[in-house]
Amino acid sequence: MRVLLLATAFMSALALPRLHGQAPPRSDATLVFEAASVKPNQSRNCERDGSLAGGRFVMTCAALRELIVFAYPRQDGRLRFETEITGGPSWINADHFDVVAKAPERQGVGIDAGSTGAGPATIADASAIVRIRQMAQALLADRFKLTVHHELRDLAVYELRMDRSDGTLGPQLKRVDVDCASQRGSRPFCGGFRTIGPGHIQAYAVSMSLFAQVLEMPVSRNTLDRTGLQGTFDLELQYTPDRLQLRGPETLANDPTGVSVFTAVREQLGLKLESTKAPIDVLVIDKAGKPTPD
């Protein structure tokens, strides 16, 4: 199960630029917040929230691990899973903090991150997010005395493959030849995804590598495209979300009449998810200390 629900919800829109193959803009390691406050949140049932609106970085009721997952993404900008962060004291999951920080003038994100879920953020927004992450790294080093390093480790991943030996696609996966640039305005979501509701995704003119990345959320694991399918596709996937159980091809959804994402991928798209291992970049926490509240 992915435990970083706050960071996941917080970054759902911000992760969109990497889905379009854009490399994260080059960052400046000297960037720091203009002002920052870090306070323990000892409420028994504190409400998690996050925002980048108005040039401010705000995370409420966040564990240090959740702050780390925002500040230290994968190399391509995607959020890390729990298995991709290791080490550190036990309190990095148990203790919660309220963080409010202000970016220097014109260095922050000028939009409400939660409002852009219908489409990709702009390159300018992606650049601002990289800068905010660099400032968050500096904040964690200063206030939490955080030090980390990277290691390649073999981790469990899923490979997205063809399910049928004859290469036949499922009924809800169709190859299309669409120039999204020319369709802008006349075909919403072209080249991207539309989430209709929990467990209901539509995609328009997307690559299989892009779809594999989107599957990482419901399966809670790195997912690699091994279908061999080239070009772009329209697809619709409907399944019963299961956020509380360990996932796997044999795992049933909470709703006994529902369909797991693994079954849906096979029956609706003619694809399958196979479990294997692959070298993955892991962030190792060397040191972390509790901050002095201000």
C-alpha positions in Angstrom: 0.0 0.0 0.0 1.2 3.4 -0.8 1.4 5.4 2.5 2.1 8.8 1.0 -1.5 9.7 0.4 -1.0 13.4 1.3 1.9 13.8 -1.1 0.1 11.8 -3.8 -3.0 14.0 -3.7 -0.9 17.1 -3.4 1.1 16.2 -6.5 -1.6 14.7 -8.7 -1.6 17.7 -11.0 2.1 18.6 -10.5 3.3 15.3 -11.8 1.5 15.8 -15.2 4.4 17.5 -17.1 6.6 14.4 -16.9 3.8 12.3 -18.4 4.4 14.2 -21.7 8.1 13.3 -21.8 9.4 16.6 -20.5 12.7 16.3 -18.6 12.6 18.3 -15.3 14.2 21.8 -15.8 17.7 22.2 -14.5 17.6 23.2 -10.9 19.6 25.7 -8.8 20.9 24.1 -5.6 21.3 27.5 -4.0 17.6 28.3 -4.0 16.0 28.7 -0.5 12.7 29.8 0.8 12.4 33.5 1.7 10.7 32.5 5.0 9.5 29.2 6.5 7.7 27.9 9.5 7.8 24.2 10.7 5.6 23.3 13.7 4.7 19.9 15.2 1.1 18.9 14.7 0.0 16.8 17.7 -3.7 16.6 16.8 -4.9 13.1 17.1 -6.9 13.4 13.9 -5.3 16.2 12.0 -6.4 16.8 8.5 -3.9 16.4 5.8 -3.7 19.0 3.1 -1.2 20.6 0.7 -0.9 23.6 -1.7 1.5 25.5 -3.9 -0.9 28.4 -4.5 0.3 32.0 -4.6 4.0 31.2 -4.4 3.7 29.4 -1.0 4.6 25.8 -0.1 2.1 24.5 2.4 1.8 21.0 3.8 -0.4 20.3 6.8 -0.2 17.3 9.1 2.7 15.9 7.0 5.1 13.2 8.1 8.7 13.8 7.3 8.5 10.9 4.8 5.8 12.7 2.9 7.9 15.9 2.9 10.8 13.9 1.5 8.6 12.3 -1.2 7.7 15.8 -2.5 11.3 17.2 -2.2 13.1 14.2 -3.7 11.2 12.8 -6.7 12.5 10.3 -9.2 14.9 11.6 -11.8 12.1 12.1 -14.3 10.0 14.0 -11.7 7.5 11.3 -10.7 6.7 10.7 -7.1 8.5 7.9 -5.3 6.8 4.9 -3.6 7.4 3.9 0.0 9.8 1.2 -1.2 12.0 3.8 -2.9 12.8 5.5 0.4 14.6 3.7 3.1 16.4 4.3 6.4 15.9 7.0 9.0 14.3 6.9 12.5 10.8 5.5 13.1 9.3 8.9 13.9 9.6 10.0 10.2 6.3 8.1 9.7 4.6 8.7 13.1 5.2 12.4 13.8 3.4 15.1 11.8 4.3 18.7 11.0 2.7 21.8 9.6 5.0 23.5 7.1 4.4 27.0 5.6 7.1 28.5 3.4 7.2 31.4 1.1 9.2 31.3 -2.2 11.2 34.4 -3.3 9.4 36.7 -5.7 8.6 35.1 -9.1 10.1 31.8 -8.0 6.9 30.0 -6.9 4.0 28.5 -8.6 1.4 31.1 -9.4 -1.5 28.7 -9.8 -3.5 26.6 -7.5 -2.0 23.1 -8.1 -5.3 21.4 -7.4 -7.0 23.2 -10.2 -5.0 21.8 -13.1 -6.0 18.2 -13.0 -7.9 18.3 -16.2 -4.8 18.9 -18.3 -1.0 19.2 -18.3 0.7 22.0 -16.4 2.8 24.4 -18.5 6.6 24.2 -18.9 6.8 27.4 -16.8 4.8 25.7 -14.0 7.1 22.6 -14.2 10.1 24.8 -13.8 8.6 26.5 -10.8 7.8 23.1 -9.2 11.5 22.1 -9.6 12.6 25.3 -7.9 10.1 24.7 -5.1 11.4 21.2 -4.6 15.0 22.5 -4.4 13.9 24.9 -1.7 12.2 22.1 0.1 15.4 20.1 0.0 17.2 23.0 1.6 14.5 23.4 4.2 14.7 19.7 5.2 18.5 19.9 5.4 18.3 23.1 7.6 15.4 22.2 9.9 15.5 18.4 10.0 19.2 18.1 9.5 18.3 15.6 6.7 21.1 14.0 4.7 20.5 11.3 2.0 22.2 9.4 -0.7 21.1 7.3 -3.7 21.5 3.6 -4.4 20.4 1.3 -7.1 18.5 -1.7 -5.7 16.5 -4.5 -7.2 12.8 -3.8 -6.4 9.6 -5.5 -7.4 8.0 -3.9 -10.5 5.2 -4.7 -12.9 5.8 -5.1 -16.6 2.9 -4.2 -18.9 2.7 -6.8 -21.6 0.4 -8.1 -24.4 -2.0 -10.8 -23.0 -3.0 -12.4 -26.2 -0.5 -14.4 -28.3 -2.0 -13.1 -31.6 -1.5 -9.5 -30.5 -5.3 -8.7 -30.5 -6.2 -5.7 -28.5 -9.0 -5.6 -26.0 -12.4 -4.0 -26.7 -11.6 -0.8 -24.9 -8.2 -0.2 -26.4 -8.1 1.3 -29.9 -5.1 2.5 -32.0 -5.5 6.0 -33.3 -3.6 8.4 -35.6 -4.2 11.8 -34.2 -2.2 15.0 -34.2 -3.1 16.5 -30.9 -1.6 19.9 -31.8 -4.1 20.3 -34.6 -6.9 19.0 -32.5 -6.4 21.5 -29.6 -9.7 23.0 -28.5 -11.8 20.6 -30.6 -10.8 17.4 -28.8 -10.4 17.9 -25.0 -7.7 15.9 -23.2 -6.0 14.9 -26.5 -2.7 13.3 -25.5 -3.7 12.9 -21.9 -6.1 11.3 -19.4 -9.5 12.1 -18.0 -10.4 10.6 -14.6 -14.2 10.3 -14.6 -14.4 8.9 -11.1 -12.6 6.4 -8.8 -11.5 3.5 -10.9 -12.7 5.0 -14.2 -10.0 6.4 -16.6 -10.3 7.5 -20.2 -7.2 8.3 -22.3 -7.0 10.0 -25.8 -4.1 9.5 -28.2 -1.6 8.4 -25.5 1.4 6.1 -25.8 1.7 2.8 -23.9 4.7 4.1 -22.0 2.5 7.0 -20.7 -0.3 4.6 -19.8 2.2 2.4 -17.9 3.1 5.4 -15.8 -0.5 6.1 -15.0 -1.0 2.5 -13.9 1.6 3.0 -11.1 -1.0 4.7 -8.9 -3.6 1.9 -8.7 -1.0 -0.9 -8.5 1.3 1.0 -6.1 4.5 -0.1 -7.9 6.8 1.0 -10.7 5.3 -0.1 -14.0 7.3 -0.6 -17.2 6.0 -0.7 -20.7 6.9 -4.0 -22.4 4.0 -4.2 -24.8 6.0 -3.4 -27.9 3.0 -1.3 -29.1 4.1 1.8 -30.9 2.0 4.9 -31.7 -1.0 6.3 -29.8 -4.2 4.8 -28.4 -7.6 5.7 -27.1 -8.6 3.6 -24.1 -11.1 3.3 -21.3 -10.4 1.4 -18.1 -13.0 0.7 -15.4 -12.0 -1.2 -12.2 -12.8 -1.2 -8.4 -10.1 0.7 -6.5 -8.6 -1.0 -3.6 -6.4 1.2 -1.5 -6.4 -0.8 1.7 -5.1 -4.2 0.7 -1.8 -5.4 -0.7 -2.2 -5.5 -4.4 -1.3 -8.3 -6.8 -2.8 -10.1 -9.7 -4.6 -12.5 -7.4 -5.9 -9.8 -5.0 -9.6 -9.2 -5.0 -11.1 -5.7 -4.7 -12.9 -4.7 -1.6 -16.2 -5.0 -3.5 -16.6 -8.8 -4.2 -18.6 -7.9 -7.3 -16.0 -5.5 -8.5 -13.1 -6.0 -10.9 -9.5 -5.5 -9.8 -7.3 -3.3 -11.9 -5.3 -6.4 -13.0 -8.4 -8.1 -14.3 -9.7 -5.0 -15.9 -6.4 -4.4 -17.8 -6.6 -8.0 -19.1 -10.2 -8.2 -20.0 -10.8 -4.6 -21.3 -7.5 -3.8 -22.9 -6.0 -7.2 -23.8 -2.9 -6.5 -21.7 -1.5 -7.9 -18.5 0.7 -6.9 -15.6 3.5 -9.3 -14.7 5.5 -9.0 -11.5 9.3 -9.1 -11.8 12.3 -7.2 -10.4 14.4 -4.3 -11.8 17.1 -2.0 -10.6 15.4 1.1 -9.2 16.9 4.3 -7.7 16.4 4.3 -4.0 16.7 7.3 -1.7 18.6 6.3 1.5 18.1 8.5 4.6 21.5 8.8 6.4 20.4 11.2 9.1 17.3 13.1 10.3 16.5 15.0 13.4 13.3 16.6 14.9 13.2 20.3 14.2 12.9 23.0 16.8 9.4 24.5 16.4 9.0 28.1 15.4 
